């Protein structure tokens, strides 16, 4: 037996047919919203001046010939730094995004 499954995107703002899903991040959290062309264009225009003047985040940068730390080494370094700053952090599990961002900001100035 054959089946046909259709997925219809609905604009999250007004319930009309959406043409795309837009992903963005703000304040350390990632979001997705389904928008029609008009709303996607409006969002793009509103964010444009901020995007044009912002710094891109992501990827690993190697400073001064140092090799990038492994995930485990990086997490240990973040936890150690956080504790030295008086930030409570568990020994295991995921490191909160805000702590990761604060660590990156503190170490990008050096």
QUILINDA-V772010 format. One record per backbone hydrogen bond with DSSP energy under -0.5 kcal/mol. NH is the residue of the N-H (numbers start at 1). CO is the residue of the C=O. Records with the same first field share a line. If there is no record, write none. Layout:
NH = CO ; CO
This chain:
6 = 4
8 = 6
9 = 7
11 = 16
12 = 34
15 = 11
18 = 9
19 = 35
20 = 35
22 = 20 ; 33
24 = 31
26 = 29
29 = 26
31 = 24
33 = 22
35 = 20 ; 33
40 = 36
41 = 37
42 = 38
43 = 39
44 = 40
45 = 41
46 = 42
47 = 43
48 = 44
49 = 45
50 = 47
51 = 47
52 = 48
53 = 49
54 = 50 ; 51
63 = 61
66 = 63
74 = 70
75 = 71
76 = 72
77 = 73
78 = 74
79 = 75
80 = 76
81 = 77
82 = 78
83 = 79
84 = 80
85 = 81 ; 82
86 = 83
87 = 82
88 = 86
99 = 96
100 = 96
101 = 97
102 = 98
103 = 99
104 = 100
105 = 101
106 = 102
107 = 103
108 = 104
109 = 105
